[in-house]
């Protein structure tokens, strides 16, 4: 018997935000079983909490319905808050395939818990398949050069002219599915307020309600291109067109083309609990 909780992430309202299934004690599961469970949950990501191997508090593996991810934003933040609900703690160090991720927690009225995570600082390069990506999205970008940022997953930050153009996107997922190892993170806005949509058939996600691993790169991109200052805290709303409104905040510190620190924050709430019962598992008895 493997207990799990479903967390709605980057929201304080149940049945909004981006859900993630968290298996709270996954010792004994093989990689193949984890992948099969991720298919079974039919969510964009499922996480598996394991004993730490190094200096962290826990180790976490992250699976989409099609593959394992080295790092992702909403699954790790949702998992951290799920663990914070289990036992009172002010901080958590989570071991992932990209290294240790540090979390700090704030507790609010009604038992709500918010978390801030220190993300890996991304690296970036011009995206090499812009014509195919533009064809798949059905629109040209608002900037001449479009950049791919990597902090584990690879996010292509695709700028649009305004929120109306963003909301009207109707991508051809068959075309986007030909682009491997990437998500199309489309964004529009100004100042400290931004809207986003993310499409990634390559990662098994047609559209994502909140992409926390892309929020940090967006803050870096806006700072290094001069649209905000390093140290500014931006708000990113995503999932609006899906009826799953999500709110993330992100801050990047650094100078010029040299970001030094990236923090993404948000709230998550538990919405369901249960157990996975696997044939032949002695823990079901």
Helices and strands as residue ranges (DSSP letters): E 2-9, E 18-23, H 31-41, E 46-51, E 58-63, E 68-69, H 73-86, E 91-96, E 99-107, G 109-111, E 113-119, E 123-126, H 130-137, E 147-150, E 154-159, H 163-167, H 173-176, E 183-190, E 193-200, G 201-203, E 205-208, H 212-224, E 233-238, G 240-242, E 246-255, E 258-276, G 282-284
